[in-house]
Amino acid sequence: MQAVYRKMGDALLKSGRPILYSLCQYGRADVWKWAPEVGGNAWRTTGDIRDTWDSMTTIGFAQDPLAPFAKPGDWNDPDMLEVRNGGMTDDEYRTHLSLPTSVQDQGVDALGHFSRRND
């Protein structure tokens, strides 16, 4: 699987443009350990989240061990934010919004300003 991602990463680098390369293995195959080596900037650390307290806490609070893999240019992605979709209370949504800062995911870390490594 890594060879396929590397091929795409190499092609993106050759474009000469700043591109965020996000890998989606739904948290399988320890993608956070090898994604930067194949040119990845972000990687899914989990399966899909649902708009429920149970789903958010299961995914959100399991991210702490992955924090060391996040750094400038490399981000853990515990899936999208589920805010104000009706499945949680306001306090639960506030908790949900605070979790990305603990794992440095791309939504909070860069607020949409990404660049590919060209070194």
HELIX and SHEET records of a PDB file:
HELIX    1   1 GLN A    2  LYS A   14  1                                  13    
HELIX    2   2 VAL A   31  TRP A   34  1                                   4    
HELIX    3   3 ALA A   35  VAL A   38  5                                   4    
HELIX    4   4 TRP A   53  GLY A   60  1                                   8    
HELIX    5   5 ASP A   64  PHE A   69  5                                   6    
HELIX    6   6 ASP A   90  SER A   98  1                                   9    
HELIX    7   7 PRO A  100  VAL A  103  1                                   4    
HELIX    8   8 GLN A  106  ASP A  109  1                                   4    
SHEET    1   A 3 SER A  22  LEU A  23  0                                        
SHEET    2   A 3 ALA A  42  ARG A  44  1                                        
SHEET    3   A 3 TRP A  75  ASP A  77  1                                        
END                                                                             
